[in-house]
Amino acid sequence: MAALAYNLGKREINHYFSVRSAKVLALVAVLLLAACHLASRRYRGNDSCEYLLSSGRFLGEKVWQPHSCMMHKYKISEAKNCLVDKHIAFIGDSRIRQLFYSFVKIINPQFKEEGNKHGNIPFEDKIAAVKVDFLWHPEVNGSMKQCIKVWTEDSVAKPHVIVAGAATWSIKIHNGSNEALSQYKMNITSIAPLLEKLAKTSDVYWVLQDPVYEDLLSENRKMITNEKIDAYNEAAVSILNSSTRNSKSNVKMFSVSKLIAQETIMESLDGLHLPESSRETSAMILMNVCCNKILKPVDGSCCQPRPPLTLIQKLAACFFTLSIIGYLIFYIIHRNAHRKNKPCTDLESGEEKKNIINTPVSPLEILLQSFCKLGLIMAYFYMCDRANLFMKENKFYTHSTFFIPIIYILVLGVFYNENTKETKVLNREQTDEWKGWMQLVILIYHISGASTFLPVYMHIRVLVAAYLFQTGYGHFSYFWIKGDFGIHRVCQVLFRLNFLVVVLCIVMDRPYQFYYFVPLVTVWFMVIYVTLALWPQIIQKKANGNCFWHFGLLLKLAFLLLCICFLAYSQGAFEKIFSLWPLSKCFELKGNVYEWWFRWRLDRYVVFHGMLFAFIYLALQKRQVLSEGKGEPLFSNKISNFLLFISVVSFLTYSIWASSCKNKAECNELHPSVSVVQILAFILIRNIPGYARSVYSSFFAWFGKISLEVLV
């Protein structure tokens, strides 16, 4: 009864929920989301830089998420590259000094906070030609005005970026009196025109005052209350925003630090100064404001204008537009022809006469329809990735955001199970299923930002290695059995692997290496092809006649392994090969091939392992050592049970090791040699029992058929 209910339920679900209905639902969801985001952009404005400076929230405890855009975490080299030949000046009190130190530590983490607390502090990196100064002016008064006025003179070199702010000293010295607030308003009113003048040639930021934690304030700071700080902030905002006749002030308000402090000020040591993690966040925001528009990081969308269309992007847009117009013309012509061929009623007999002539669909129309669909898909990708229509958010990992979707797809995968057409090891349905669930897990991994959790990262690395293992297994098996080394086969595989990525590179204006996995499988396919196609060409048919050829093939594989080892441990030789034109155009990223070498080296042995496994398996199959009938264990019961036990132990041992790794560098160094252990263990567990080999998940297999598209 349970099995009958299960089958009836599945049939009912499949009747109402098909691939077609899923596509319709996805299209409706996309259109609704696009409309909502477009309305939000029109209502709230489209300046992501303003959002970065004024609004956001914490994801968890330490990750700051600006409203609607992503913030990049700058490395030392990136910061120096952005700020080369730049002069940044911080002017203000001890809180601005804190921001100065955090900003400088992005450039030089060894810089120590040892300067005179109540004096100017210089910093200069002569190699990068970066100069950052802190100027001690704790009050908005004549001294600060004179400093700013000097910069407005044409003969003086102005800083490229000016970060200013002060108020707490005025509150403290004057015991929070109203007269001090009035004087503050007068002083900032006199300084405002100078700041506006500077803002025409430099980037000027006024830092609003952070709240304090009143319970921790010492007795001589008790007069610095949040009520007073709010009053000083309101004065600064109203005066600086109205200091110009233009609709908008050129002086930018750095108010986001106030939001950050509201969440973290209770961690302060003295109630006045922010904890180090909070000021580091403010400094990183400032770095994003200064550098995103220069370096254009992929994961830093804040303050980045929409990139101008390149000539090749414009040509691609014209091509897809003409394809859509051409298809619509064909569609209208066919529709009119269909109307003319409609059944008509015979007036004498009253019967319908059916016109049996059907308008044939031309290959050109089919081609235009395909290009039309591709163009719409590319337009959607462009809107998501390159335009500013949809809001973007930094990835923030939590166990629930990763494991709950994993459990959900696992349930769906088990629900949609079918019997396989054949019961051979790694049959087509099984490999499609394997690719499918791997790609879904990898997709969830990337969306949830799970790379920060080392055990998950290491297991995902095994999944990537498993895909490359299948590349070695599948292509070796084809060439070994078929012996088809013709150019048609090569072009067919290269087109299948690269068509979508090449179109994406054109539409998105990305380098080929940006989609690193496709170049990886493409290169490994060519390695497999060259290894087997070079003289002497050894195939199964030839080897069956003489066992000597098996030895020859093993020599070829040994030579391949030797070449892999040489390139893996000789970075210079590897870079010389792939830095040659035209390979450099495909494999360089940011002007060098280091990233490509790193990616290739991570899984350098697993394709060889896949080829060797295919050779051993096909040899055993030819000698009828394996029992691959339906429901039969792969080996005798004793051997099957022993291998299953070893496989389960190996599988769990690898997982325990991956979960106990101390750092990524250590794990990545061992991964190429040991990842095959878990892959082989999975293959044996999946294929030794006959009942496991006889079923597969059609849900996962469907995704496996489009695994390359899902991964890209």
N, C-alpha and C positions, 0 to 999 in steps of 0.2 A: 504493500500500500504506500509506503514512504517513497519507494522508487517511482511509482505511478504518479504520485502527487508532485514529485520533483520534476518529472518529465512534462507533466501538464502545465506546471507553473512556468517552466523555462519556455515552453511553446507559446504560452500566453504573453510573456514578456517580449519574446522575439517578434511576436505579431505587432505589438505596439511600439517597440523600441528597436529600430533597425539602424544601419549605418546612415541611411538617408535621413531618418528623423533626427539622428544625432547631429548631422551636419546642419539641418534646419535650425535646431535649438542653439547650436553654436553660433550660427549667423545672426539669429535674433539677439543673443546675449551680447555679441560684439557691437551690433548697431545700437543697442540700448546703452552700453557702456560708453561708446563714442559720443552719443548724444548728451549723456550726463556730464562727461568730462568737458565737452565743448561748452556746455552751459556754465559749468563751474569756472572755466577759463575766462569766459566773457564777463562773468559777474565779479570775480576776484582779481582779474588781471593776469597777465602772462609773464611777469618779471620774476623768474626763479631766483635771481640774485637778491631781490628784495625779500623773498621768502626766506632765503638762507640767513639773512641778517636779522630777521625779525620774528620768525616763528619756527616751531618744531616741537619734538617730544623725545623722550628717552625710550628706546627699545631695550627692555631689561633695565640694567643698572648703569651701564657705561656707554652704550651705543646711542649717539645722537642722530635723530632722523629729522632733517628739515622738511618743511611742508612741500610736498609734490615733486621733490627732486632728490637726487642722490649726491652724497658727499664723498669725495675721494680721500683716502688716507695716504698722504704724501710721504714718500721715502726721501732719504737724504739726497740722493742723486737727482731726483725729480725736482726737489725744492731748489737746489743749487742751479740746475739747468733753467728753471723758470726765472729765478731772481738774478741772473747774471747781469752785471753792470747796473744793478738797481741800488737805490738808497732808500731805506725805510726809517722813518723817525717816529718814536713813541714819546709822547709828551704828556706828563701828568703826575699822578701821585703813586702811592705804593701798589695800588691795584693795577695800574697801567704797567708798573715795573714787573709785576708778576706775569702779565700778558707778554711783555717783552722777553722775559727769560724763557717762557714756554715756546714762543715763536722762534727764538734763536736756537733752541734745542732741537727743533725740527731740522735745522741746517747742520748743527754740530751738537750731538747729544752729550759730548764731553764738556761742554761749556758749563762752568760752575757759577753758582750764585754767590759770588764773593765781592761784588762791587760795593762802593759806598752807598749805603741805603738812602742817604739824603744828598746824593750828588749824581752827576751825569755818568752814564756807563756806556762805553763804546764797544762795538763788536765789528770785526772785519774779517772776511775770508778772502785773502788776496788771490788765491787760485781761481775761485769762482767770481771774483770781483764783486762780492756782495758786502754791502755796508749797512749795518743796523745800529741805530743809536737810541739810547734812552735819555731823555732830558727831564731833569727833576724840576717840575713846576706843580707843586701840590695844590695850588689855588688858582682859580680863574681870576687873574688880577693883571696889573700893569706889566709884571715881569713876563707872564705868558704871552701877553699881547705883543710886547716888544720882540720876543722870540719869533712869533708868527709873522710880524710885520717885516722882519729882515728877509724872510723867505719870499715875500711878495715883491721885493725889489728885483728888477730885471737883471742886475749885474750879479746876483747871488744864485748859485746852483740850488735849485729847489729839490727836496726829497720827492721821489716818485710816489711814495705812499706815506701819509701822515695819519697816525692814530692818536687821538687826544681824548682827554676826559679827566674831570676832577670835581669833587664836591665835599667829600667826607672831612677834609681838613678844615674847610670853611665852617662846617657844622660844629666840629670839635673846638676850634679856637674861639669861636664866638658863642659857644655854649648853646647852639641851636636857636639863636635869637632870630626874630623876624627881620631885624635890620640887616643881618648877614644875608638872608635870602634876597632882600631887595637889592643889596649891593651886588650879589651874584648875578641877578637879572641885568643890572646895569653893565657889569663887566662883560657878560657874554653877549649883550647887545652890541657893545663896541667891538668885540672880536669877530662877530658873525660876518660882517662884510669882508674882512680879511680872509676868513676861511672860504667864503664864496669865491673870492678872487683866486685863491690857491686851487680850489676845486676845478677851475677851468683847465688847468694844466696838470694837476696831480690828483690822485685819489685820496680824498679826505674822509675820515670816519670819526664820528663822535661817539664815544663809548658811554652809554647810559650807566648810571650807578646801580650796582648789584645790591640786593637786600642784605641785611645783616641778621645774625642770630642773636637776638638781644639778650638771651639768658647767659651767653658765654662772654659778653663784652666786659672788659675790665672797667673799673670805676671811672677812669678818666675818659672813657668812650661811651658811657651810658647815654649821653645826650644824642648819639647817632642812632636815631630810631628809623624804622621803616617808613613811618609817616613823613618824617623830614626828607628822607631820600626820595620818596614819591613826589614831594613838592618840588625839589630841585630838578628831578627828571622832567616833570611837566613844564617847568620854566625853560629848560634847555630845548625841549622838542618844539614848544610854541615859538620861541624866538628864532631858532635856526631854520625852522620850516617857513617862517614868514619874513626871513631876512632878504629875500629876493623877490623881484616883481614877477618872475617866472612862475608858472603853475606848480613847479616842483623844485625843491632845493637841491643844489648839487652836492651839498654835504650829506653824506649817508649816515643814518642812525644805526649804530651797532647795538641794538637792543636785545639781541638773542642771548647775550651773556646773562642778562637779568633772568630770563626763563630758566637757563641752566642752573643759576645760583639758587633759585627757588626750590629746586629739587635736591641740592647738594650742600647748602650752606650749613645744615646741621652737622656735617662732618668736619666743619672748620675747627681749627685748633684754638682760635681766639675770637670767633664770632664775626670777624670783619673780613679776613682774607679767605679766599676760596681754597678748597683742597686741590692738590696738584692735578688730579684727573679732570676736574672741571675746567681749570684754566687751560689744560692741554686741548680740551675740546674747543674752547673759544679760539685758541691759536690756530687749530686746524681749520676752523671755519674761515678765519682770516686768510689762511693760505689758499683755501679754495676760492675765495673771492678774488684774490690777486692772480692766481695761476690757472684756473680752469679754462679761461678764455684763451690762454696761451698754449698750454700743453694738450688741452682737449682730451682728458682721460676718458676711457670708455665707461668707467663706473663713477664718473663725476659729472652729472648732468646740470648741477646748479651753476648759474652764471655762464652757461654756454649758449651762445646764440645758435639758431638753426644753421647748419653749415650750408654754404651756397652750393647749388647744383653744378656739378662738373659737366663738361661737354658730353662725356660718355653717358652720364645719367640722363641728360636731356634727350640724347638720341634713343636711349632705352625707353623713356617715357613716350616719345613720338612713335616708336615701333609698336608698343603695346596699345597706344591709342588708335593707331591705324588698324591694328588687328581687331580691336573691338568694333570699330566702325565697319570694317569689312565683313565681320561676322553678322552684324546687325543688318547689313544690306542683303546678305545671303538669306538671313532669316525672314526678312520681309518678302523677298522674291518667292521663297518657298511657301510662305503663308498665303500669298495671293494665288499661287498655283494650286494650292490645296483647296482654296475656296472655289476656284473654277472647276475643279474636279469633283466637287461635292455631288452626291446622288441627287438627281432631279426627278420629279414626278411626271409620268406620262399622262397627259390630260385625257386621252381616250380610254386607257385601261385603268388609270388610277394607281398604277404600280410604279415603284421607284426603279429607275435605271441606274445601276452602279457603274461608275467609270473605273475600270480595273487598272488604269494607268497610274503608276506610282512614280513620283518625281525622285530620281536617284540622288543620294547625298554624295557630293563630290569630295575627293580627298582634300582639296583646298579648303573646303568649308570645315571639315573635321580638324584640319591643322589650325585654322583661324580660331575655331572654338577652343582648342587646347591653349593657344597663345592668349586668348581672352581670359580664360580661367587663371593661367599663370600670372597675367598682368594684374588681375584683381588681388591675387594672393600677395604678390610683390608690393602692391600699393598698401595693403594692410600691414605687411612687415615694415615698410618704410614709416608708416604712421606710428607704429609702436616703438621703433628703434631710433629713428633719426628726426622725426618731428616732435613737437612739444604738445601734442594733443593729449596724450595720456599721462597721468601723474606717475612718477617713478619713485621707488623706495629702495633703500639699502637692504641687502639680505641680512637677516638676523636669525641665527639658528636657535631653535628649541627642540627638545626631544619630541614634543607633540606634533610640531609642524612637519617633522620628517617621518615619524613612525606611524602616525594615524593614517596618512594617505597610503603608506606601504601596506598596512593591514587591510585597508579598503580594497586596493587593487588585487591583493592576494585572495580575498573572498570572491571577487568577481572572476578571477582566473580559475579558481577551483569550481565555481558554479558552471562555467562554460567549458565542460570537458567532453571530448569526443574520442572515438576509437581511431587509431592511426590506420592509414592505408597499407603501410608496410611496417615491419617490426625490426628492421635493421638498426644497428647502433648509429646514433646521430642521423636518423632519417630526416627527410625534409620538414615534416610537421614538427618534429622535436627541435630542430635547429631554429626554425621560425619562432617557436615558443620560447626558446632560450634567449634569442635576440630580443624578442618582444618584452619579456619581463625585465631583462637587463636595461633596455632603453627607458622603460617607465621608471625604474628605480633611479637611473642616472638623471632623468629629467626632474624627479622630485628632489634629488640631491642638489642639483644646481639651483632650483627655485628656492629651496629652503636655506641655502647657504651652509650646508652641512660639512663643507670642507674644513671648517674650523674645529670640528670634533674628530680627533685623530682616528679612533676605531672605525668610524663610518668612512672616513677618507681612505683608509687602507683597504677596506672591503670594496669600495667603489673602484679603486685601482685594479683590483682583481677582475672586476666586471669589464673594465676597459681592456685588460689583458686577455680576457676570455673572448672578446670580440675579435681581437687580433689573432688569437689561437684558431678561431673558426676561419679567419682569412687564410692562414697557412694550411689548415686542414682541407678546406673547400677547394681552393685553387690547385693545391698539389694533387688532390684526388682527381680533379677534372683532367689536368694535363697527363697524369700517370695512366688513367684509364682510357681517355679519348685520344691522346696524342695529337691534339689539335693546337698547333703552334702558329696558326695563320694570323695575318694582320687583322682579319675581320673580328676574331675573338678578342684581340687586344683592344681594338677600337671600341668594341661593344662594352667591355668592362670599364674602360676609362670613361666613356660617355656616361654610363650608369652611375659611376662614382662621383663624377665631377660636374655634371650639367647643372644641378641645382645650386651648387656652391659657386660656380662661375657666374651664374645669373645674380646670385646674392652679392657677390663681390662688385658687380657692375652697378646694381641698384643701390646698394648700401655704401658704395665707395669705401670698401674694406680691402685690405691686402689678402691674398690667398691664404697666407699662413694664419690669419685671424681665425679661420675655421680649421684648426690644426689637425683634427682627427681625419678629415678627408685626405689632406696631403699625406698623412701617415699611412693610411690603408692603400693609397695610390702607389706610394713608393714601395711598400712591401709587396704589392701585386707585381710590380715591375721586377723586383728582386727575385721573386719566385719564378717569374716567366724567364728571365735571363738565365737563372741557375739551371733550369730544366731544358731550355731551348738551345743553349750552347752545345756545340759538339763535344762529346757524342750525345745525341738525343736518346735518352733511355726511357722507354715506356714499358708498361706492364706486359704488353703482348710480346715485346722483344725479350724481356727478362724471363718470361715463362719458359722460353726455349733454352735459355742458358743461365744458370745461377751466377755466372761471372758478372753479368750485368747488374745484379743486386749489389755486388761489391763496388762496382763503378759508381752506382748512384750514391752509396754511402760515402765514397770519396768526395763526390760533389758536395754533399751535405756537410762533410767535415771541413772542406775548403770554405763553404759559406759561413760556418761557425767561426772559423779563423778570421775571416774578414770582419765579421760582426765584432769580435773581441778587439781587433786592432782599432777599428773606428770608435769603439766605446771608450777605449783608454788613450786614444790619441785625438784629443779635441782639435788640435791644430790641423791635422790632416782632414778631419771631417769638415771643419770650417772652410778649408781651402777648396774642397770639392764643391760644396754648396754655395760658395761665394763667387763661383765662376758664372759669367753670363752665359745663357739666360736663366740658369737655375737660381741665381741670386734674386731675380725678380719674383720668383714663386716662394722662396723659403726665407727671405729676410723679413724681419719684423723690427721696426724701430732702428733700421739701419744695420742690423747684424743678424747672424743666424744662431746666436746662442740659445734662444728660446726653442728653436727647432731641434738643436742638438740635445737639449734637456728632455724634450718630449720624446724624441726617438730613443734616447738612452734608457728612459724609464721602463720600456717594455721591449728591450733589444733582443731577448732570447725567445720570447713566447711564440713568435711566428715560426721560428725554427722548431720549437717543440711541437707545434701544430703539424708541421710537415712530417716530422719524425713519427708522430703518433699515427698519421694517416698511412704512412708507409708500413708500419708494424701491423696496424689493424687490417689493411688490405691484404697483406701477406698471410696473416692468420685466417682471414676469411677465405682466401684462395685455397688454403690447405684444409679448409673445413674443420678448423679447430673450434670455431664458435658455433653455438646453438642459437640461431636467431629466429626460431619459429615462434608463433604467437603463444604467449603464456609460458614459454620455456625459459629457465634461467640461462644466462650466457655461457656458463661453464657447468661442470659437475657440481653437485650440491656442496661438497666439502670445499672445493676451490672457491665457489661463489660466496659461501658464508665467510670464508677466510678473507677474501678480497673486500667484501662488504665491511667487515670489522675493521680492517686496515684503513679503508677509505673514510669511514666515519671518524676514526681516531685522528687521521691526518687532517680531515676537514676541521674538526674541533680544535686540534693543536694549532693550526694556522690562525684560527680566529682568536684563540687565547693570546698567541704571540702578537698579532696585529693590535689587540686591545691593550697590550702592555708596553707598546713602543713608547719611548720617551719623547722623541721629536721626529718631525717629518724627514729631516735630512738622514737620520739613521735608518728609518724605515725605507725610504726611497733607495738607499744604497743596497739593501738586501732584497727588496721586492723583485727585481728582474730574475733573480735566481730561484726564489721560493714560491712565486705566484703560481707556477705550474702545478704545485702540490695540491692546492685547493681546486684548481680546474680539473685535474685528472680525478680527484676524489669525487667531485660532483658528477663527472661523466660516468664513473663506475656505479655510483649510487643510483643514478637515473636509469642506467641501462642493464645492470646485472639482473635484477628481478624482471621476469617476463611480463608481469602485469603492469609494471611501471613503464616498460618500453612500449606497451600496446595502447596507451592512452596519451592524450595531449590536451592542452588548453587552447581551444579555438580563439578565445579572447586574446591571449598573449600572442598567439600565432598571427593574428590579424595585424597587430602592431609590429610583429617581427618582419612582416613583408614590407613595411615602410620604415624599418628601423633607422636607415640612413637619414631619411627626411626628419624623423623625430629627433635624432641626435644633433643634426645641424641646427 
